[in-house]
């Protein structure tokens, strides 16, 4: 379908480490808090499904 994009990224770190990195505004000051929350929901869903 036009206008859609899908990708998979494997991050070889514990979930807590990844979320702490994303939540730290010093790592990406332009990131919106809602992006971090959305990513956390994706991680939680993946963990529950495994």
C-alpha positions as CSV (number, residue, x, y, z in Angstrom):
1,X,0.0,0.0,0.0
2,X,1.2,3.5,-0.8
3,X,2.0,5.7,2.1
4,X,2.8,3.0,4.6
5,X,6.1,1.9,6.0
6,X,7.0,-1.0,8.3
7,X,10.3,-1.9,9.9
8,X,11.7,-4.1,12.6
9,X,14.5,-3.1,14.9
10,X,16.3,-5.4,17.3
11,X,17.9,-3.7,20.3
12,X,20.1,-6.0,22.3
13,X,19.4,-4.4,25.7
14,X,17.0,-4.9,28.5
15,X,13.7,-3.2,28.1
16,X,14.3,-1.0,31.2
17,X,17.6,0.3,29.7
18,X,16.0,1.2,26.4
19,X,13.1,3.0,28.1
20,X,15.5,4.9,30.4
21,X,17.5,6.0,27.3
22,X,14.4,7.1,25.5
23,X,13.0,8.9,28.5
24,X,16.2,10.9,29.0
25,X,15.6,14.1,27.1
26,X,19.4,14.6,26.8
27,X,19.5,11.8,24.3
28,X,17.0,13.3,21.9
29,X,15.6,16.7,23.0
30,X,13.3,16.9,19.9
31,X,11.4,13.7,20.9
32,X,7.9,14.2,22.2
33,X,6.9,12.3,25.4
34,X,4.1,10.7,23.5
35,X,6.6,8.9,21.3
36,X,8.3,7.4,24.3
37,X,4.9,6.3,25.7
38,X,3.9,4.7,22.4
39,X,7.2,2.9,22.2
40,X,6.8,1.6,25.8
41,X,3.3,0.2,24.9
42,X,4.9,-1.6,21.9
43,X,7.5,-3.1,24.1
44,X,5.0,-4.2,26.7
45,X,2.8,-5.8,24.1
46,X,5.8,-7.7,22.6
47,X,6.9,-8.9,26.1
48,X,3.4,-10.1,26.9
49,X,3.1,-11.9,23.6
50,X,6.4,-13.8,24.1
